[in-house]
Amino acid sequence: MHALEEKTEGTIHLLLYILKKLGGRSDIHKLFKILYFAEQKHLVRYGAAISQDRYHAMKNGPVPSIAYDIYKSVKEGGATYARYFSPIDRFSIEAIAEPDLDFLSQSEIICLEESVLENKDLSFNDLTDKSHDEAWNLTARDKEISPVAIARAGGADSHMVKYIEDQLLIHSAKFE
């Protein structure tokens, strides 16, 4: 499987999982913020992201780029993700498939569950304010937010930050 396809498939099942926990449907703002805060928790605790997505500092907070591309395709009626999602309105989608839990580890599920519980009842403005954290504030609008900054904003200690930095260096060295 091509690397982007693998990344995309993992993101599909993360989104399906969150949607299932939200009753099957959500606006993308809430969906993306729940994913962001789950990613942040996982980085702080385990030094690893849940998805292979990259977050960009958009006006209303961090936005995962692969997830956003999936949403745009669904919204435009594209067939690529039609077996997983259906558009509801301009900013909402619903899950029409079950998440494949083989794509999720136990630690990822725990962080997703916590993020859903903590954020599902927050308003658009509250989620925006909450996600305008240190990582978002230190990143120029529309630019990629560093996983290190996301972890720091979530309260990662210096040892975990160093671990994440080392992992990023190792990963980048393998592909140059």
N, C-alpha and C positions, 0 to 999 in steps of 0.2 A: 504494500500500500504506500502511495506517495506520502511524504511527510505532512504536507498541508492537509491532505485528506484525513490523515490520522488525527491531526490537531483539531480539525473541524468536527470529526466524528466524536471525539472526546467532549468538545464544547456542546454539541447537540445533546448528549446524554446528561451533562450538567444542567443545561437549561430545562430539559424534560423533568429532571429530578426536582428542581426548584418549583417548576410549574405545578407538578403533582402535589407538592407540599402547600401550594397556594390555592388548591382547589381546581387546578387544571388551566387556569388563565391568569394573565397579569398584564399590566402595562410594562413596556420595556424599561422604563426608568427604574421601577421597583425591582424588576428581574435583574437588571445589571448591577444595581447597588447591593442587592443580596449576594450576588456572586462576588462582587468586589470585597465585601466585608468577610465572606467566607475565605477568600484567597488570603486576605490580610491575616486572619486568625491562623491559617495553616502555615503561612510564612513565619509568623512569630513563634509558633510552637514547634514546628518541624523543619524550618529552613527551606521549605520547598513550596512552590505554587501548586494549586489544584489543577489549573488548566495550563495550556501552553499559550494562552492568549496574552496579548499586550494591551495594557490600559493606557488610554490617552486622556489628558486633562482637558475635558470639554467644559463648556459653560456651566452645565448642571452637575458637574462632578465627573469622576472617572468612568470611561466607557470602554468596554472590552471590544477590540476591533474585529475579531473573528465572529463573536456573537452579534455584533452590530451588522456585519455583512450578511449573516444568516437572516436576521430580522428584515433587512432591506429586501432580500430575495423573496422572503415570505410575503411581505407587504405588497411587492410588485407582482405577485401571483406566479412567481417562478416555480418550476416543477422540481428543482433540485431537493428542496426540503419539504415538499408537499406531503410526504408520508409521515412527517414528524409534527409539523406545525400548521396551523391555519390562522390567517389574519382575522381579527375581530373588528377592529376599527383602525384608524390611522396610527395609533400608538400602542395597540394591544395585540397579543397573540394568545392562542390556546394550544395546548399539547393534544395531539391526536394519536400519540403512541406512548408506550410505557418506556421509561428509561432502562437502559441495559446496565445493570449494576456491576457488571464485569469491568466497566470503565471507571468505577469509583472504589477507592480504598475505604477501609473503616474510618481512618482518621479524617479523610475528606468528607465522608458522610456526617461525621460528628460536627465538623466545622460548618457544613451546609445547614444542618438542622439548627444549630445555635444561631446562625445568621438569619435564617427564616424566622425563628421565634423572636429575635430581637428587632427585626426590621419590617415584618409583614404588616404591622398596623401603623407604621409611620406615614405621615403625609408626604406628598411630593416635596414640599419645602423643607420638612424635617430631614428627609433623606438627602436632599441637596446640601443642606447645612452640615449634616453629619459627615458627608463624603468630601466636603471642602476642608480636608484635614491638612496636616503638614506636608504630606506627599503631593497633594494637589496644589497647594499654595506655592511650593518650591519649583513647580514645573510650569513652563510657558504654555499658554493655551494651545490646544490641539497637538501638543507634543507628547511623546511617550513618557510615562511615569516609570521611574526605576523601581524594580522589585525591592531594592534596598530601602528606598524612600518609603515604599508602602509598608515594609516591615517596621521601620523606625516609627512611622506614624501610628502603628498598631501597638507600640510599646516593646518592641524587641530589644533585648539587652545587647551589650557590645559584643559578647561572644557569638550570639546568633547572627548579628549583623556581619561579623567577620566571616562566619561560616557561609552565609549567603553570597557575600562578595567572592569568596574562594570558589564556590560552586559556579558562579557566573563566569569567572575567569577560566575555569576548567572547560566549561561548555563552549565558550567562545574560542578557546585554543584548539579544540577538536576539529573545528570546521574552517579554520583559516588555512 
